[in-house]
Amino acid sequence: MIKKLLNNFFKSSTFENDRKKIEKYLSQSSNTYDLEQRIRELEQKGKYNRFYI
């Protein structure tokens, strides 16, 4: 039981960490075109869409 709780904790902390990295990366865009390009790049890698499923 403790193992399951720890696994869930680590998964959620990793999820939050990934989300923060993505937000930081997207916030560095200089304009809306650059932002859209970065979003497309993340979508192609499969990293962006898992946050909105």
All heavy atoms as a GROMACS GRO file, in nm:
protein
  464
    1MET      N    1   0.082  -0.119   0.000
    1MET     CA    2   0.000   0.000   0.000
    1MET      C    3   0.086   0.125   0.000
    1MET      O    4   0.057   0.218  -0.073
    1MET     CB    5  -0.091  -0.001   0.122
    1MET     CG    6  -0.172   0.125   0.131
    1MET     SD    7  -0.329   0.088   0.201
    1MET     CE    8  -0.390   0.250   0.218
    2ILE      N    9   0.190   0.126   0.080
    2ILE     CA   10   0.279   0.242   0.084
    2ILE      C   11   0.349   0.259  -0.050
    2ILE      O   12   0.368   0.371  -0.097
    2ILE     CB   13   0.382   0.227   0.199
    2ILE    CG1   14   0.308   0.234   0.333
    2ILE    CG2   15   0.489   0.333   0.190
    2ILE    CD1   16   0.397   0.208   0.452
    3LYS      N   17   0.382   0.147  -0.112
    3LYS     CA   18   0.448   0.153  -0.242
    3LYS      C   19   0.357   0.220  -0.345
    3LYS      O   20   0.403   0.302  -0.425
    3LYS     CB   21   0.485   0.012  -0.287
    3LYS     CG   22   0.567   0.008  -0.413
    3LYS     CD   23   0.611  -0.133  -0.445
    3LYS     CE   24   0.695  -0.136  -0.569
    3LYS     NZ   25   0.741  -0.271  -0.602
    4LYS      N   26   0.228   0.188  -0.344
    4LYS     CA   27   0.133   0.251  -0.435
    4LYS      C   28   0.122   0.400  -0.410
    4LYS      O   29   0.118   0.480  -0.503
    4LYS     CB   30  -0.006   0.186  -0.422
    4LYS     CG   31  -0.016   0.052  -0.485
    4LYS     CD   32  -0.158   0.000  -0.477
    4LYS     CE   33  -0.170  -0.136  -0.539
    4LYS     NZ   34  -0.309  -0.183  -0.538
    5LEU      N   35   0.117   0.439  -0.284
    5LEU     CA   36   0.110   0.581  -0.250
    5LEU      C   37   0.234   0.657  -0.296
    5LEU      O   38   0.224   0.766  -0.350
    5LEU     CB   39   0.090   0.600  -0.099
    5LEU     CG   40  -0.044   0.558  -0.042
    5LEU    CD1   41  -0.042   0.565   0.110
    5LEU    CD2   42  -0.153   0.647  -0.097
    6LEU      N   43   0.349   0.597  -0.275
    6LEU     CA   44   0.473   0.661  -0.319
    6LEU      C   45   0.479   0.672  -0.471
    6LEU      O   46   0.523   0.774  -0.524
    6LEU     CB   47   0.594   0.585  -0.265
    6LEU     CG   48   0.621   0.599  -0.117
    6LEU    CD1   49   0.736   0.508  -0.075
    6LEU    CD2   50   0.653   0.742  -0.081
    7ASN      N   51   0.436   0.568  -0.540
    7ASN     CA   52   0.434   0.573  -0.686
    7ASN      C   53   0.342   0.684  -0.735
    7ASN      O   54   0.377   0.758  -0.828
    7ASN     CB   55   0.390   0.439  -0.744
    7ASN     CG   56   0.500   0.336  -0.739
    7ASN    OD1   57   0.618   0.371  -0.731
    7ASN    ND2   58   0.463   0.210  -0.742
    8ASN      N   59   0.225   0.697  -0.676
    8ASN     CA   60   0.133   0.804  -0.714
    8ASN      C   61   0.192   0.941  -0.686
    8ASN      O   62   0.177   1.034  -0.764
    8ASN     CB   63  -0.001   0.788  -0.643
    8ASN     CG   64  -0.082   0.674  -0.699
    8ASN    OD1   65  -0.063   0.634  -0.813
    8ASN    ND2   66  -0.172   0.622  -0.619
    9PHE      N   67   0.259   0.954  -0.573
    9PHE     CA   68   0.322   1.080  -0.539
    9PHE      C   69   0.430   1.117  -0.640
    9PHE      O   70   0.436   1.231  -0.688
    9PHE     CB   71   0.384   1.073  -0.398
    9PHE     CG   72   0.464   1.194  -0.363
    9PHE    CD1   73   0.401   1.313  -0.333
    9PHE    CD2   74   0.602   1.188  -0.362
    9PHE    CE1   75   0.475   1.426  -0.302
    9PHE    CE2   76   0.677   1.300  -0.330
    9PHE     CZ   77   0.614   1.420  -0.301
   10PHE      N   78   0.514   1.022  -0.676
   10PHE     CA   79   0.622   1.050  -0.771
   10PHE      C   80   0.567   1.079  -0.910
   10PHE      O   81   0.620   1.164  -0.981
   10PHE     CB   82   0.723   0.936  -0.775
   10PHE     CG   83   0.810   0.929  -0.653
   10PHE    CD1   84   0.818   0.813  -0.580
   10PHE    CD2   85   0.882   1.039  -0.611
   10PHE    CE1   86   0.898   0.805  -0.467
   10PHE    CE2   87   0.963   1.034  -0.499
   10PHE     CZ   88   0.970   0.916  -0.426
   11LYS      N   89   0.461   1.010  -0.949
   11LYS     CA   90   0.400   1.039  -1.078
   11LYS      C   91   0.343   1.179  -1.081
   11LYS      O   92   0.359   1.251  -1.179
   11LYS     CB   93   0.290   0.937  -1.109
   11LYS     CG   94   0.341   0.802  -1.149
   11LYS     CD   95   0.227   0.708  -1.176
   11LYS     CE   96   0.278   0.566  -1.204
   11LYS     NZ   97   0.168   0.472  -1.225
   12SER      N   98   0.275   1.220  -0.976
   12SER     CA   99   0.217   1.354  -0.973
   12SER      C  100   0.324   1.461  -0.966
   12SER      O  101   0.313   1.566  -1.028
   12SER     CB  102   0.119   1.368  -0.858
   12SER     OG  103   0.186   1.360  -0.734
   13SER      N  104   0.432   1.437  -0.891
   13SER     CA  105   0.538   1.536  -0.884
   13SER      C  106   0.611   1.548  -1.017
   13SER      O  107   0.650   1.657  -1.058
   13SER     CB  108   0.636   1.504  -0.771
   13SER     OG  109   0.704   1.384  -0.797
   14THR      N  110   0.628   1.437  -1.087
   14THR     CA  111   0.690   1.440  -1.219
   14THR      C  112   0.601   1.513  -1.318
   14THR      O  113   0.648   1.592  -1.399
   14THR     CB  114   0.718   1.297  -1.269
   14THR    OG1  115   0.798   1.230  -1.173
   14THR    CG2  116   0.788   1.296  -1.402
   15PHE      N  117   0.471   1.489  -1.309
   15PHE     CA  118   0.374   1.556  -1.395
   15PHE      C  119   0.382   1.707  -1.374
   15PHE      O  120   0.386   1.784  -1.470
   15PHE     CB  121   0.234   1.503  -1.364
   15PHE     CG  122   0.126   1.567  -1.444
   15PHE    CD1  123   0.103   1.527  -1.574
   15PHE    CD2  124   0.046   1.667  -1.390
   15PHE    CE1  125   0.002   1.585  -1.649
   15PHE    CE2  126  -0.054   1.724  -1.464
   15PHE     CZ  127  -0.075   1.684  -1.593
   16GLU      N  128   0.384   1.750  -1.249
   16GLU     CA  129   0.394   1.894  -1.219
   16GLU      C  130   0.525   1.951  -1.270
   16GLU      O  131   0.529   2.062  -1.324
   16GLU     CB  132   0.382   1.917  -1.068
   16GLU     CG  133   0.243   1.906  -1.015
   16GLU     CD  134   0.152   2.014  -1.069
   16GLU    OE1  135   0.195   2.132  -1.073
   16GLU    OE2  136   0.040   1.981  -1.108
   17ASN      N  137   0.632   1.878  -1.253
   17ASN     CA  138   0.762   1.925  -1.299
   17ASN      C  139   0.764   1.940  -1.451
   17ASN      O  140   0.814   2.040  -1.503
   17ASN     CB  141   0.870   1.827  -1.253
   17ASN     CG  142   1.007   1.888  -1.250
   17ASN    OD1  143   1.021   2.009  -1.256
   17ASN    ND2  144   1.107   1.805  -1.239
   18ASP      N  145   0.710   1.843  -1.523
   18ASP     CA  146   0.702   1.850  -1.669
   18ASP      C  147   0.616   1.968  -1.713
   18ASP      O  148   0.650   2.040  -1.807
   18ASP     CB  149   0.645   1.721  -1.727
   18ASP     CG  150   0.740   1.604  -1.717
   18ASP    OD1  151   0.860   1.627  -1.691
   18ASP    OD2  152   0.694   1.490  -1.733
   19ARG      N  153   0.505   1.988  -1.644
   19ARG     CA  154   0.415   2.098  -1.679
   19ARG      C  155   0.485   2.232  -1.661
   19ARG      O  156   0.474   2.320  -1.746
   19ARG     CB  157   0.289   2.093  -1.591
   19ARG     CG  158   0.184   2.195  -1.632
   19ARG     CD  159   0.064   2.191  -1.538
   19ARG     NE  160   0.099   2.215  -1.400
   19ARG     CZ  161   0.119   2.337  -1.346
   19ARG    NH1  162   0.108   2.444  -1.420
   19ARG    NH2  163   0.150   2.350  -1.219
   20LYS      N  164   0.560   2.246  -1.554
   20LYS     CA  165   0.632   2.371  -1.530
   20LYS      C  166   0.739   2.395  -1.636
   20LYS      O  167   0.757   2.509  -1.682
   20LYS     CB  168   0.695   2.370  -1.391
   20LYS     CG  169   0.593   2.386  -1.281
   20LYS     CD  170   0.659   2.382  -1.144
   20LYS     CE  171   0.554   2.388  -1.034
   20LYS     NZ  172   0.615   2.380  -0.901
   21LYS      N  173   0.808   2.290  -1.677
   21LYS     CA  174   0.910   2.304  -1.782
   21LYS      C  175   0.846   2.348  -1.913
   21LYS      O  176   0.898   2.434  -1.983
   21LYS     CB  177   0.983   2.172  -1.802
   21LYS     CG  178   1.081   2.138  -1.694
   21LYS     CD  179   1.149   2.006  -1.725
   21LYS     CE  180   1.238   1.962  -1.612
   21LYS     NZ  181   1.298   1.829  -1.639
   22ILE      N  182   0.732   2.288  -1.946
   22ILE     CA  183   0.663   2.323  -2.070
   22ILE      C  184   0.612   2.466  -2.064
   22ILE      O  185   0.626   2.542  -2.160
   22ILE     CB  186   0.549   2.224  -2.098
   22ILE    CG1  187   0.609   2.090  -2.140
   22ILE    CG2  188   0.455   2.276  -2.206
   22ILE    CD1  189   0.509   1.979  -2.156
   23GLU      N  190   0.556   2.506  -1.951
   23GLU     CA  191   0.508   2.643  -1.937
   23GLU      C  192   0.622   2.743  -1.950
   23GLU      O  193   0.608   2.847  -2.014
   23GLU     CB  194   0.437   2.662  -1.803
   23GLU     CG  195   0.300   2.600  -1.798
   23GLU     CD  196   0.232   2.621  -1.664
   23GLU    OE1  197   0.294   2.682  -1.574
   23GLU    OE2  198   0.117   2.577  -1.651
   24LYS      N  199   0.736   2.712  -1.892
   24LYS     CA  200   0.852   2.800  -1.901
   24LYS      C  201   0.899   2.811  -2.046
   24LYS      O  202   0.928   2.919  -2.096
   24LYS     CB  203   0.965   2.750  -1.812
   24LYS     CG  204   1.085   2.839  -1.812
   24LYS     CD  205   1.193   2.789  -1.718
   24LYS     CE  206   1.313   2.881  -1.723
   24LYS     NZ  207   1.422   2.833  -1.639
   25TYR      N  208   0.904   2.697  -2.115
   25TYR     CA  209   0.945   2.695  -2.255
   25TYR      C  210   0.850   2.778  -2.341
   25TYR      O  211   0.893   2.857  -2.425
   25TYR     CB  212   0.951   2.550  -2.304
   25TYR     CG  213   0.980   2.535  -2.451
   25TYR    CD1  214   1.105   2.566  -2.503
   25TYR    CD2  215   0.882   2.488  -2.538
   25TYR    CE1  216   1.132   2.551  -2.638
   25TYR    CE2  217   0.908   2.473  -2.672
   25TYR     CZ  218   1.032   2.506  -2.722
   25TYR     OH  219   1.058   2.491  -2.855
   26LEU      N  220   0.720   2.761  -2.319
   26LEU     CA  221   0.623   2.836  -2.397
   26LEU      C  222   0.624   2.984  -2.364
   26LEU      O  223   0.601   3.068  -2.451
   26LEU     CB  224   0.482   2.778  -2.376
   26LEU     CG  225   0.458   2.638  -2.429
   26LEU    CD1  226   0.319   2.591  -2.394
   26LEU    CD2  227   0.482   2.631  -2.579
   27SER      N  228   0.654   3.018  -2.241
   27SER     CA  229   0.656   3.160  -2.202
   27SER      C  230   0.774   3.235  -2.264
   27SER      O  231   0.772   3.357  -2.270
   27SER     CB  232   0.660   3.174  -2.051
   27SER     OG  233   0.786   3.132  -2.000
   28GLN      N  234   0.872   3.164  -2.314
   28GLN     CA  235   0.987   3.228  -2.378
   28GLN      C  236   0.960   3.267  -2.522
   28GLN      O  237   1.046   3.328  -2.586
   28GLN     CB  238   1.108   3.135  -2.372
   28GLN     CG  239   1.157   3.109  -2.232
   28GLN     CD  240   1.264   3.001  -2.227
   28GLN    OE1  241   1.288   2.932  -2.324
   28GLN    NE2  242   1.327   2.988  -2.111
   29SER      N  243   0.842   3.238  -2.573
   29SER     CA  244   0.810   3.273  -2.711
   29SER      C  245   0.799   3.425  -2.724
   29SER      O  246   0.754   3.495  -2.633
   29SER     CB  247   0.682   3.205  -2.756
   29SER     OG  248   0.575   3.242  -2.674
   30SER      N  249   0.841   3.474  -2.839
   30SER     CA  250   0.847   3.619  -2.859
   30SER      C  251   0.717   3.677  -2.916
   30SER      O  252   0.690   3.795  -2.899
   30SER     CB  253   0.964   3.654  -2.951
   30SER     OG  254   0.950   3.587  -3.074
   31ASN      N  255   0.640   3.594  -2.984
   31ASN     CA  256   0.512   3.641  -3.040
   31ASN      C  257   0.419   3.521  -3.056
   31ASN      O  258   0.455   3.408  -3.023
   31ASN     CB  259   0.534   3.713  -3.173
   31ASN     CG  260   0.611   3.629  -3.273
   31ASN    OD1  261   0.597   3.507  -3.275
   31ASN    ND2  262   0.693   3.693  -3.355
   32THR      N  263   0.300   3.546  -3.106
   32THR     CA  264   0.202   3.437  -3.116
   32THR      C  265   0.243   3.333  -3.218
   32THR      O  266   0.216   3.214  -3.200
   32THR     CB  267   0.062   3.491  -3.151
   32THR    OG1  268   0.069   3.568  -3.271
   32THR    CG2  269   0.006   3.574  -3.038
   33TYR      N  270   0.309   3.376  -3.325
   33TYR     CA  271   0.356   3.279  -3.424
   33TYR      C  272   0.458   3.184  -3.362
   33TYR      O  273   0.451   3.063  -3.381
   33TYR     CB  274   0.417   3.351  -3.545
   33TYR     CG  275   0.471   3.256  -3.649
   33TYR    CD1  276   0.384   3.190  -3.736
   33TYR    CD2  277   0.607   3.231  -3.660
   33TYR    CE1  278   0.432   3.102  -3.831
   33TYR    CE2  279   0.656   3.143  -3.755
   33TYR     CZ  280   0.567   3.079  -3.840
   33TYR     OH  281   0.615   2.990  -3.932
   34ASP      N  282   0.551   3.239  -3.288
   34ASP     CA  283   0.652   3.158  -3.220
   34ASP      C  284   0.586   3.064  -3.119
   34ASP      O  285   0.624   2.948  -3.108
   34ASP     CB  286   0.754   3.249  -3.151
   34ASP     CG  287   0.871   3.173  -3.092
   34ASP    OD1  288   0.905   3.065  -3.143
   34ASP    OD2  289   0.930   3.226  -2.996
   35LEU      N  290   0.487   3.114  -3.048
   35LEU     CA  291   0.414   3.031  -2.951
   35LEU      C  292   0.346   2.913  -3.020
   35LEU      O  293   0.355   2.799  -2.975
   35LEU     CB  294   0.311   3.115  -2.876
   35LEU     CG  295   0.221   3.041  -2.777
   35LEU    CD1  296   0.303   2.980  -2.665
   35LEU    CD2  297   0.116   3.135  -2.722
   36GLU      N  298   0.281   2.939  -3.133
   36GLU     CA  299   0.214   2.832  -3.207
   36GLU      C  300   0.315   2.729  -3.258
   36GLU      O  301   0.288   2.609  -3.256
   36GLU     CB  302   0.134   2.891  -3.323
   36GLU     CG  303   0.011   2.967  -3.277
   36GLU     CD  304  -0.060   3.035  -3.392
   36GLU    OE1  305  -0.014   3.024  -3.508
   36GLU    OE2  306  -0.162   3.100  -3.366
   37GLN      N  307   0.430   2.776  -3.304
   37GLN     CA  308   0.534   2.684  -3.350
   37GLN      C  309   0.583   2.595  -3.236
   37GLN      O  310   0.602   2.475  -3.254
   37GLN     CB  311   0.653   2.762  -3.407
   37GLN     CG  312   0.627   2.828  -3.539
   37GLN     CD  313   0.601   2.726  -3.646
   37GLN    OE1  314   0.488   2.706  -3.689
   37GLN    NE2  315   0.705   2.660  -3.691
   38ARG      N  316   0.602   2.653  -3.119
   38ARG     CA  317   0.648   2.576  -3.004
   38ARG      C  318   0.543   2.474  -2.962
   38ARG      O  319   0.576   2.361  -2.927
   38ARG     CB  320   0.681   2.668  -2.887
   38ARG     CG  321   0.807   2.748  -2.910
   38ARG     CD  322   0.828   2.851  -2.802
   38ARG     NE  323   0.940   2.938  -2.829
   38ARG     CZ  324   1.052   2.941  -2.758
   38ARG    NH1  325   1.065   2.864  -2.651
   38ARG    NH2  326   1.150   3.022  -2.789
   39ILE      N  327   0.416   2.512  -2.966
   39ILE     CA  328   0.308   2.419  -2.931
   39ILE      C  329   0.304   2.304  -3.030
   39ILE      O  330   0.293   2.187  -2.991
   39ILE     CB  331   0.173   2.492  -2.924
   39ILE    CG1  332   0.169   2.585  -2.803
   39ILE    CG2  333   0.058   2.392  -2.918
   39ILE    CD1  334   0.047   2.674  -2.796
   40ARG      N  335   0.317   2.335  -3.160
   40ARG     CA  336   0.319   2.229  -3.262
   40ARG      C  337   0.437   2.134  -3.240
   40ARG      O  338   0.423   2.013  -3.254
   40ARG     CB  339   0.326   2.290  -3.402
   40ARG     CG  340   0.191   2.317  -3.458
   40ARG     CD  341   0.198   2.349  -3.606
   40ARG     NE  342   0.114   2.466  -3.626
   40ARG     CZ  343   0.155   2.587  -3.653
   40ARG    NH1  344   0.281   2.610  -3.673
   40ARG    NH2  345   0.071   2.686  -3.665
   41GLU      N  346   0.551   2.191  -3.208
   41GLU     CA  347   0.670   2.109  -3.184
   41GLU      C  348   0.648   2.014  -3.067
   41GLU      O  349   0.680   1.895  -3.075
   41GLU     CB  350   0.788   2.202  -3.153
   41GLU     CG  351   0.917   2.133  -3.121
   41GLU     CD  352   1.025   2.230  -3.080
   41GLU    OE1  353   1.029   2.343  -3.133
   41GLU    OE2  354   1.106   2.193  -2.993
   42LEU      N  355   0.588   2.063  -2.959
   42LEU     CA  356   0.560   1.978  -2.844
   42LEU      C  357   0.454   1.873  -2.876
   42LEU      O  358   0.462   1.760  -2.830
   42LEU     CB  359   0.515   2.064  -2.725
   42LEU     CG  360   0.623   2.151  -2.662
   42LEU    CD1  361   0.562   2.244  -2.559
   42LEU    CD2  362   0.732   2.067  -2.600
   43GLU      N  363   0.355   1.911  -2.957
   43GLU     CA  364   0.252   1.815  -2.996
   43GLU      C  365   0.311   1.703  -3.080
   43GLU      O  366   0.273   1.587  -3.064
   43GLU     CB  367   0.141   1.885  -3.073
   43GLU     CG  368   0.050   1.966  -2.986
   43GLU     CD  369  -0.056   2.042  -3.065
   43GLU    OE1  370  -0.040   2.059  -3.189
   43GLU    OE2  371  -0.154   2.085  -3.004
   44GLN      N  372   0.404   1.735  -3.169
   44GLN     CA  373   0.467   1.632  -3.251
   44GLN      C  374   0.548   1.536  -3.166
   44GLN      O  375   0.556   1.417  -3.196
   44GLN     CB  376   0.556   1.697  -3.356
   44GLN     CG  377   0.478   1.763  -3.466
   44GLN     CD  378   0.568   1.836  -3.565
   44GLN    OE1  379   0.687   1.854  -3.541
   44GLN    NE2  380   0.511   1.879  -3.676
   45LYS      N  381   0.607   1.586  -3.060
   45LYS     CA  382   0.683   1.502  -2.969
   45LYS      C  383   0.592   1.424  -2.875
   45LYS      O  384   0.635   1.333  -2.807
   45LYS     CB  385   0.781   1.585  -2.887
   45LYS     CG  386   0.893   1.644  -2.968
   45LYS     CD  387   0.984   1.726  -2.879
   45LYS     CE  388   1.098   1.788  -2.957
   45LYS     NZ  389   1.184   1.870  -2.870
   46GLY      N  390   0.463   1.462  -2.870
   46GLY     CA  391   0.368   1.394  -2.784
   46GLY      C  392   0.373   1.439  -2.639
   46GLY      O  393   0.324   1.370  -2.551
   47LYS      N  394   0.432   1.554  -2.612
   47LYS     CA  395   0.447   1.600  -2.475
   47LYS      C  396   0.340   1.700  -2.434
   47LYS      O  397   0.314   1.717  -2.317
   47LYS     CB  398   0.584   1.664  -2.457
   47LYS     CG  399   0.696   1.566  -2.474
   47LYS     CD  400   0.829   1.626  -2.447
   47LYS     CE  401   0.937   1.522  -2.462
   47LYS     NZ  402   1.066   1.570  -2.416
   48TYR      N  403   0.281   1.766  -2.529
   48TYR     CA  404   0.187   1.873  -2.495
   48TYR      C  405   0.046   1.822  -2.474
   48TYR      O  406  -0.022   1.863  -2.383
   48TYR     CB  407   0.189   1.977  -2.607
   48TYR     CG  408   0.108   2.101  -2.578
   48TYR    CD1  409   0.151   2.193  -2.484
   48TYR    CD2  410  -0.010   2.126  -2.646
   48TYR    CE1  411   0.078   2.307  -2.458
   48TYR    CE2  412  -0.083   2.239  -2.620
   48TYR     CZ  413  -0.038   2.329  -2.526
   48TYR     OH  414  -0.111   2.442  -2.501
   49ASN      N  415   0.002   1.730  -2.556
   49ASN     CA  416  -0.139   1.688  -2.554
   49ASN      C  417  -0.177   1.605  -2.432
   49ASN      O  418  -0.292   1.593  -2.399
   49ASN     CB  419  -0.175   1.615  -2.682
   49ASN     CG  420  -0.092   1.492  -2.705
   49ASN    OD1  421  -0.004   1.459  -2.626
   49ASN    ND2  422  -0.116   1.424  -2.815
   50ARG      N  423  -0.082   1.545  -2.363
   50ARG     CA  424  -0.118   1.461  -2.248
   50ARG      C  425  -0.169   1.543  -2.131
   50ARG      O  426  -0.231   1.491  -2.039
   50ARG     CB  427  -0.001   1.374  -2.207
   50ARG     CG  428   0.110   1.450  -2.143
   50ARG     CD  429   0.221   1.358  -2.103
   50ARG     NE  430   0.329   1.436  -2.047
   50ARG     CZ  431   0.432   1.386  -1.988
   50ARG    NH1  432   0.443   1.256  -1.980
   50ARG    NH2  433   0.523   1.463  -1.939
   51PHE      N  434  -0.145   1.674  -2.132
   51PHE     CA  435  -0.192   1.759  -2.022
   51PHE      C  436  -0.338   1.799  -2.040
   51PHE      O  437  -0.399   1.850  -1.950
   51PHE     CB  438  -0.106   1.886  -2.013
   51PHE     CG  439   0.035   1.856  -1.970
   51PHE    CD1  440   0.139   1.861  -2.061
   51PHE    CD2  441   0.064   1.823  -1.839
   51PHE    CE1  442   0.267   1.832  -2.023
   51PHE    CE2  443   0.193   1.794  -1.800
   51PHE     CZ  444   0.295   1.799  -1.891
   52TYR      N  445  -0.393   1.775  -2.158
   52TYR     CA  446  -0.529   1.819  -2.184
   52TYR      C  447  -0.622   1.706  -2.221
   52TYR      O  448  -0.725   1.725  -2.279
   52TYR     CB  449  -0.527   1.924  -2.296
   52TYR     CG  450  -0.447   2.045  -2.255
   52TYR    CD1  451  -0.317   2.062  -2.297
   52TYR    CD2  452  -0.502   2.137  -2.168
   52TYR    CE1  453  -0.242   2.172  -2.256
   52TYR    CE2  454  -0.428   2.246  -2.125
   52TYR     CZ  455  -0.299   2.263  -2.171
   52TYR     OH  456  -0.225   2.370  -2.129
   53ILE      N  457  -0.587   1.586  -2.185
   53ILE     CA  458  -0.673   1.469  -2.213
   53ILE      C  459  -0.767   1.447  -2.098
   53ILE      O  460  -0.739   1.462  -1.987
   53ILE     CB  461  -0.587   1.343  -2.240
   53ILE    CG1  462  -0.508   1.364  -2.367
   53ILE    CG2  463  -0.673   1.219  -2.248
   53ILE    CD1  464  -0.415   1.250  -2.402
   0.00000   0.00000   0.00000
